[in-house]
């Protein structure tokens, strides 16, 4: 959950806790196979401290809720939809697959008409809605982005793991369907209605007390008064609909997939046409009850959900984000992965190598974010189960080597070593033959594969940068080395 220094007393009720990291906490022992090594001692320190902290928040299945890891305010013994969605890929990297599926299914299982197709925003270790933000189906805290964040996370989890339960499980499938249909209708989130929403919706006769005004917040920014909509909500709608479209395509449901892709693009068109502020070269962030745009925090999710796709607008968004000096630690936890994605490599590296000294480093989302920032950011490791493919794309500062061993993905383990940005060794310890896309930034005509030269292919990223790559079929137990001569 987001915490601000200027939050209202209402929000202080649900967020005020001690930030001290519990020194007597035991590290989860379920899996510690993955290891990271490097000649860059700063990155090693960040990875090892983040791994230890992240695993200390994981629990072994003995609680009534089953396998879970903390994804909420420390000490609350709970996991919320937003944080769990954002921590989930790093959790896979650390071997917490049982935890992820159980947690996502818990969210999906508790969606209901009586909650206006919301589920429990936060679930505690005893398998109950967290008492800190739930009094009953008429009185609870809820950020409307959350359903789409869970859909977005589940699609990413399928691509990382190849676990078809994320596509076919009946409970998850029902949650997806209700979220993109009944939930959208109930909360007036259709592209044509989203600027016509009122501030308070679906208020029940028994909706009284502290949760009346936050049962359906239209943003992840929780301290801006008078909101009826936000660009981060629209971005999450785009991300969720596009993720659902991709899942349907993987299942062979072409017509339905195209339908939801079209709806996703309608949200993106709405952002580009209505929310872009050409004067400030960035997106507005808020729409208020006075039918006016306003600006503030929230731009992070334009990037997180891949909603901004035009180079100049991505650059404007990032420039505005970098100008802001008072980001909270929740947003900062996303930055390494995002800055690597858009090739702000030095900025990403600076956060990775200073994060352990930042205030509230112990917030669970942070340690998970740093793990993902190193593995998928600096090392550029991204699997695609739908194509049985793994891409590596190093973005390393200096001539250091970075090596990860026993990284869980696609139902097995891989190991990757980068020597600077010029050589990569890939070991396939899964049970399937994988297509390895060995990629490097810049124009490279040839790459050497186990000593033999091979012509490259090329593509261009959203920022216009050329990426040169080759595709190598790697059978189980096989090791391949690719390098630039």
VOGU-3710 file (C-alpha; in Angstrom, 3 decimals, decimal comma):
1> xxxxxxxxxx> 0,000/0,000/0,000  1,119/3,558/-0,645  2,179/5,701/2,281  2,511/9,485/2,088  3,888/11,979/4,542  0,918/14,286/3,904  -1,891/11,747/4,208  -5,188/12,531/5,888  -6,121/11,229/9,332  -8,455/8,749/7,617
11> xxxxxxxxxx> -5,570/7,123/5,794  -3,349/7,295/8,845  -5,785/4,919/10,525  -4,880/2,135/8,094  -1,220/2,819/7,451  0,470/3,882/10,671  2,817/1,125/11,835  6,340/0,707/13,140  8,825/0,485/10,240  11,528/-1,348/12,151
21> xxxxxxxxxx> 12,756/-4,527/10,463  12,198/-7,448/12,870  15,704/-8,646/13,680  14,449/-11,937/15,132  12,629/-12,938/11,946  13,620/-16,355/10,532  14,487/-16,746/6,876  12,175/-19,044/4,925  14,067/-22,228/4,093  11,815/-23,572/1,325
31> xxxxxxxxxx> 14,272/-22,698/-1,442  17,599/-20,912/-1,540  18,917/-22,422/-4,750  19,280/-19,247/-6,758  22,643/-17,517/-6,302  24,060/-14,312/-7,732  27,738/-13,465/-8,123  29,569/-10,573/-9,730  32,803/-8,640/-9,753  30,587/-5,652/-8,879
41> xxxxxxxxxx> 30,513/-5,949/-5,103  27,821/-3,282/-4,755  25,355/-5,328/-6,804  26,260/-8,460/-4,855  25,539/-6,673/-1,583  22,165/-5,445/-2,860  21,167/-8,868/-4,174  22,200/-10,769/-1,056  20,592/-8,342/1,363  17,433/-8,217/-0,756
51> xxxxxxxxxx> 17,288/-11,999/-1,059  17,651/-12,477/2,686  15,029/-9,853/3,447  12,574/-11,064/0,788  12,807/-14,675/1,992  12,372/-13,542/5,580  8,898/-12,375/4,580  7,954/-15,797/3,124  6,042/-18,352/5,170  6,094/-22,120/4,896
61> xxxxxxxxxx> 2,432/-23,018/4,590  1,704/-23,707/8,260  -0,599/-20,696/8,628  -4,342/-21,093/7,897  -3,958/-19,081/4,674  -1,387/-21,570/3,313  1,826/-20,582/1,516  2,212/-16,797/1,477  4,704/-13,972/1,738  4,193/-10,570/3,280
71> xxxxxxxxxx> 3,171/-7,956/0,740  1,848/-5,143/2,892  3,013/-2,939/5,729  5,620/-4,782/7,838  4,098/-6,258/10,932  0,602/-6,517/9,483  1,066/-10,231/8,654  -0,860/-9,873/5,418  -0,614/-9,522/1,652  -2,459/-6,901/-0,403
81> xxxxxxxxxx> -3,375/-7,067/-4,079  -1,137/-4,267/-5,250  2,050/-5,319/-3,499  1,630/-9,035/-4,166  1,109/-8,326/-7,870  4,291/-6,271/-8,014  6,384/-8,694/-5,940  5,267/-11,830/-7,761  7,939/-12,145/-10,481  10,799/-11,649/-8,032
91> xxxxxxxxxx> 9,072/-14,206/-5,814  9,314/-16,695/-8,704  13,021/-15,895/-9,009  13,375/-16,846/-5,347  11,460/-20,106/-5,751  8,158/-18,986/-4,192  5,867/-20,527/-6,824  3,563/-22,192/-4,298  3,150/-18,871/-2,566  2,277/-16,947/-5,726
101> xxxxxxxxxx> -0,411/-19,307/-6,966  -2,007/-19,637/-3,554  -2,102/-15,871/-3,018  -3,485/-15,049/-6,465  -6,159/-17,699/-6,063  -7,124/-16,333/-2,640  -7,778/-12,940/-4,220  -9,744/-14,515/-7,057  -11,835/-16,730/-4,781  -13,195/-13,842/-2,728
111> xxxxxxxxxx> -14,633/-11,675/-5,517  -18,365/-11,153/-4,917  -21,459/-9,235/-5,969  -21,990/-8,060/-2,384  -18,638/-6,255/-2,610  -19,569/-4,863/-6,057  -17,190/-7,340/-7,692  -14,286/-6,301/-5,508  -12,438/-8,972/-3,561  -10,477/-8,641/-0,326
121> xxxxxxxxxx> -7,866/-5,934/-0,811  -5,709/-7,489/1,888  -5,708/-10,999/3,368  -4,003/-11,966/6,606  -2,168/-15,107/7,686  -5,347/-16,489/9,266  -7,102/-16,454/5,864  -9,328/-13,524/6,804  -9,717/-10,088/5,250  -7,260/-7,905/7,123
131> xxxxxxxxxx> -9,082/-6,163/9,965  -7,015/-3,015/9,398  -9,017/-2,230/6,247  -12,120/-4,421/6,265  -15,186/-4,209/8,517  -17,706/-5,902/6,237  -18,811/-6,051/2,620  -20,209/-2,528/2,852  -17,188/-1,051/4,630  -13,690/-1,716/3,346
141> xxxxxxxxxx> -10,672/-0,165/1,695  -10,232/-0,790/-2,032  -8,181/0,675/-4,887  -9,985/0,070/-8,170  -6,714/-0,607/-10,031  -6,263/-3,829/-8,094  -8,320/-6,295/-10,152  -6,411/-5,355/-13,289  -3,079/-5,474/-11,478  -3,813/-9,088/-10,508
151> xxxxxxxxxx> -4,740/-9,987/-14,107  -1,540/-8,308/-15,352  0,501/-10,209/-12,749  -1,078/-13,570/-13,584  -0,272/-13,191/-17,280  3,337/-12,354/-16,411  3,436/-15,306/-14,023  2,299/-17,657/-16,772  4,996/-16,367/-19,128  7,649/-16,736/-16,405
161> xxxxxxxxxx> 6,629/-20,184/-15,197  4,703/-21,918/-17,981  2,191/-22,934/-15,286  -1,056/-23,267/-17,232  -3,120/-22,971/-14,070  -2,768/-19,211/-14,496  -4,696/-19,618/-17,761  -7,054/-22,495/-16,982  -7,824/-22,546/-13,264  -11,598/-22,070/-12,927
171> xxxxxxxxxx> -11,383/-19,706/-9,962  -8,858/-17,443/-11,664  -10,717/-17,564/-14,988  -13,952/-16,507/-13,283  -12,149/-13,619/-11,558  -10,717/-12,436/-14,880  -14,124/-12,592/-16,591  -15,957/-10,795/-13,786  -13,273/-8,111/-13,599  -13,339/-7,174/-17,305
181> xxxxxxxxxx> -17,149/-7,306/-17,463  -19,319/-6,904/-14,329  -16,665/-5,043/-12,307  -16,052/-2,529/-15,099  -19,789/-1,959/-15,550  -20,542/-1,643/-11,823  -17,836/1,001/-11,297  -18,424/2,811/-14,644  -14,926/2,144/-15,925  -15,786/1,875/-19,630
191> xxxxxxxxxx> -13,712/4,244/-21,802  -16,811/6,248/-22,723  -17,942/6,602/-19,074  -14,738/6,869/-17,122  -14,660/10,688/-17,066  -18,338/10,790/-16,052  -17,898/8,877/-12,794  -18,862/10,435/-9,462  -16,546/10,524/-6,470  -18,541/8,119/-4,309
201> xxxxxxxxxx> -20,132/5,106/-5,966  -21,920/1,956/-4,828  -22,454/3,273/-1,331  -24,547/0,833/0,713  -27,106/1,817/3,391  -24,672/0,387/5,943  -21,614/2,099/4,425  -20,705/4,258/7,397  -17,612/5,273/9,255  -14,016/5,388/8,179
211> xxxxxxxxxx> -14,264/3,354/4,946  -17,193/5,134/3,304  -14,955/7,347/1,169  -12,371/4,724/0,210  -14,526/1,800/-0,895  -13,429/2,152/-4,494  -10,531/4,630/-4,716  -9,932/5,465/-8,408  -6,138/5,562/-8,065  -3,133/4,110/-6,271
221> xxxxxxxxxx> -2,451/7,664/-5,089  -4,358/7,784/-1,828  -3,913/11,324/-0,554  -5,333/13,511/-3,347  -8,826/14,820/-2,462  -11,803/14,839/-4,795  -10,648/12,216/-7,310  -13,069/10,526/-9,692  -10,447/9,094/-12,041  -6,691/8,921/-12,615
231> xxxxxxxxxx> -4,280/8,080/-15,404  -2,820/5,271/-13,274  -6,299/3,691/-13,107  -6,716/3,943/-16,882  -3,202/2,550/-17,366  -4,090/-0,419/-15,152  -7,229/-1,004/-17,216  -5,106/-1,050/-20,355  -2,610/-3,416/-18,753  -5,274/-5,761/-17,431
241> xxxxxxxxxx> -7,295/-5,931/-20,649  -4,187/-6,442/-22,771  -2,936/-9,168/-20,419  -6,308/-10,916/-20,586  -6,216/-10,691/-24,380  -2,810/-12,368/-24,406  -4,003/-15,168/-22,125  -6,991/-15,836/-24,388  -4,694/-15,878/-27,419  -2,485/-18,469/-25,732
251> xxxxxxxxxx> -5,612/-20,567/-25,140  -6,470/-20,332/-28,845  -9,523/-18,115/-28,310  -8,720/-15,767/-31,164  -12,004/-13,871/-31,485  -12,259/-13,180/-27,750  -8,600/-12,222/-27,634  -9,061/-9,664/-30,408  -12,138/-8,260/-28,648  -10,258/-7,539/-25,439
261> xxxxxxxxxx> -7,192/-6,270/-27,294  -9,465/-3,748/-29,021  -10,873/-2,682/-25,650  -7,350/-2,321/-24,248  -6,432/-0,087/-27,166  -9,522/2,027/-26,466  -8,133/2,777/-23,008  -4,743/3,619/-24,473  -6,336/5,875/-27,090  -8,247/7,601/-24,275
271> xxxxxxxxxx> -4,969/8,258/-22,462  -3,252/9,618/-25,559  -6,127/11,844/-26,667  -7,531/13,059/-23,355  -4,801/12,792/-20,738  -1,686/14,000/-22,559  -0,614/17,491/-21,479  1,233/18,892/-24,463  2,292/22,017/-22,585  4,121/20,083/-19,858
281> xxxxxxxxxx> 5,063/17,151/-22,146  3,644/14,574/-19,787  0,330/12,969/-18,858  -2,125/14,487/-16,435  -2,477/12,251/-13,421  -5,883/13,114/-11,919  -9,457/13,927/-12,939  -11,453/15,586/-10,170  -15,086/15,889/-9,142  -14,941/19,439/-10,539
291> xxxxxxxxxx> -14,323/17,966/-14,018  -10,781/19,251/-14,164  -7,413/17,618/-14,777  -4,756/17,910/-12,092  -1,160/16,782/-11,777  0,752/14,947/-9,095  2,034/11,483/-8,335  1,005/8,416/-10,343  3,056/8,479/-13,557  4,912/5,304/-12,544
301> xxxxxxxxxx> 2,006/3,154/-13,698  1,973/4,592/-17,200  5,267/2,733/-17,529  4,552/-0,283/-15,297  1,546/-1,295/-17,416  3,257/-0,402/-20,717  0,503/2,126/-21,431  2,850/4,844/-22,767  4,229/3,619/-26,088  5,359/6,685/-28,046
311> xxxxxxxxxx> 9,042/7,576/-27,656  8,577/11,303/-27,054  5,823/10,707/-24,534  7,797/8,065/-22,678  10,734/10,478/-22,525  8,478/13,274/-21,259  6,988/11,007/-18,620  10,393/9,837/-17,407  11,764/13,383/-17,382  8,874/14,496/-15,196
321> xxxxxxxxxx> 9,365/11,521/-12,883  13,075/12,180/-12,521  12,432/15,831/-11,688  10,325/14,801/-8,713  12,453/14,515/-5,575  10,080/13,075/-2,980  9,098/9,661/-4,324  8,037/7,173/-1,691  9,851/3,872/-1,388  7,003/1,895/-3,014
331> xxxxxxxxxx> 7,470/3,768/-6,289  11,248/3,666/-6,023  11,065/-0,128/-5,798  9,793/-0,188/-9,417  12,395/2,190/-10,828  15,380/-0,114/-11,488  13,312/-2,434/-13,696  11,662/0,502/-15,484  14,843/2,541/-15,984  16,624/-0,495/-17,452
341> xxxxxxxxxx> 13,645/-1,148/-19,721  13,903/2,341/-21,213  17,726/2,395/-21,214  18,314/4,857/-18,401  20,957/2,412/-17,255  22,979/4,653/-14,964  19,851/5,827/-13,148  18,775/2,217/-12,578  22,211/1,234/-11,342  22,364/4,204/-8,966
351> xxxxxxxxxx> 19,185/3,057/-7,210  20,314/-0,570/-7,018  23,577/0,420/-5,370  22,110/2,887/-2,854  18,748/1,327/-1,994  19,948/-0,479/1,133  20,705/2,859/2,798  17,318/4,405/1,951  14,588/5,046/4,507  12,095/2,149/4,732
361> xxxxxxxxxx> 14,273/-0,292/2,791  12,621/-2,965/4,919  9,252/-2,479/3,163  8,669/-5,907/1,498  8,082/-4,544/-1,994  11,560/-3,003/-2,046  13,655/-6,156/-1,672  11,566/-7,949/-4,304  11,878/-4,969/-6,643  15,671/-4,965/-6,360
371> xxxxxxxxxx> 15,851/-8,698/-7,180  13,768/-8,179/-10,328  15,753/-5,061/-11,194  19,019/-7,025/-11,213  17,771/-10,203/-12,927  15,378/-8,801/-15,550  16,895/-5,318/-15,655  20,693/-5,439/-15,512  20,882/-9,012/-16,838  17,833/-8,679/-19,110
381> xxxxxxxxxx> 16,516/-12,196/-18,439  12,893/-12,517/-19,580  11,193/-15,865/-20,374  8,116/-16,373/-22,578  6,369/-19,643/-21,877  3,995/-19,104/-24,798  7,013/-19,348/-27,132  9,325/-21,549/-25,014  11,800/-18,733/-25,251  14,237/-16,921/-22,952
391> xxxxxxxxxx> 15,761/-13,557/-23,836  18,942/-12,185/-22,295  19,996/-8,571/-22,830  22,812/-7,313/-20,592  22,908/-3,644/-19,604  25,952/-3,595/-17,364  27,868/-0,589/-16,068  31,592/-1,153/-16,606  33,365/-4,399/-17,526  31,987/-6,475/-14,674
401> xxxxxxxxxx> 30,697/-10,005/-14,930  27,214/-10,804/-13,616  26,203/-14,415/-13,029  23,003/-16,018/-11,798  22,801/-19,740/-11,133  19,771/-21,974/-10,613  17,234/-19,325/-11,599  13,737/-20,879/-11,570  11,701/-20,387/-14,734  9,640/-22,410/-17,231
411> xxxxxxxxxx> 9,381/-25,353/-14,867  13,111/-25,755/-14,330  16,338/-23,856/-13,734  18,739/-21,906/-15,915  22,102/-20,263/-15,314  23,355/-17,148/-17,100  26,697/-15,375/-17,002  27,380/-12,052/-18,717  30,959/-10,826/-19,139  30,305/-7,155/-19,567
421> xxxxxxxxxx> 27,976/-6,448/-22,470  29,969/-8,588/-24,910  29,688/-12,243/-23,918  26,994/-14,491/-22,413  26,929/-18,116/-21,286  23,525/-19,803/-21,043  22,862/-23,169/-19,365  19,504/-24,894/-19,774  18,579/-27,055/-16,794  14,887/-27,279/-17,622
431> xxxxxxxxxx> 13,348/-30,385/-19,177  12,441/-28,644/-22,450  14,391/-27,418/-25,428  14,370/-23,632/-25,248  14,901/-20,938/-27,823  17,498/-18,589/-26,400  17,471/-15,078/-27,805  20,969/-13,808/-27,060  20,648/-10,043/-27,487  22,957/-7,049/-27,210
441> xxxxxxxxxx> 22,408/-3,328/-27,494  23,573/-1,690/-30,714  24,264/-2,754/-34,278  26,277/-5,960/-34,427  26,523/-7,841/-37,728  27,812/-11,149/-36,390  27,929/-13,024/-33,107  30,052/-16,039/-32,252  28,147/-19,094/-31,025  30,404/-21,689/-29,377
451> xxxxxxxxxx> 33,237/-20,468/-31,586  31,269/-20,269/-34,850  30,202/-16,963/-36,383  26,522/-16,387/-37,109  24,655/-13,515/-38,771  22,447/-11,509/-36,442  18,895/-10,268/-36,679  17,855/-6,871/-35,345  14,855/-5,140/-33,828  14,159/-1,713/-32,386
461> xxxxxxxxxx> 12,854/-1,004/-28,899  10,280/1,660/-28,005  13,025/4,237/-27,546  14,403/3,664/-31,055  17,491/1,741/-29,942  18,749/-1,063/-32,155  19,039/-4,486/-30,533  21,061/-7,177/-32,301  20,342/-10,826/-31,510  20,523/-14,429/-32,580
471> xxxxxxxxxx> 18,240/-17,335/-31,788  19,824/-20,525/-30,482  18,056/-23,818/-29,765  19,310/-25,044/-26,396  18,460/-28,595/-25,387  18,221/-29,747/-21,736  21,609/-29,849/-19,918  23,218/-27,935/-22,779  25,505/-24,913/-22,281  25,994/-22,325/-25,032
481> xxxxx> 28,292/-19,333/-25,179  27,630/-16,318/-27,395  29,949/-13,363/-27,696  30,747/-10,298/-29,747  34,119/-10,568/-31,479
//
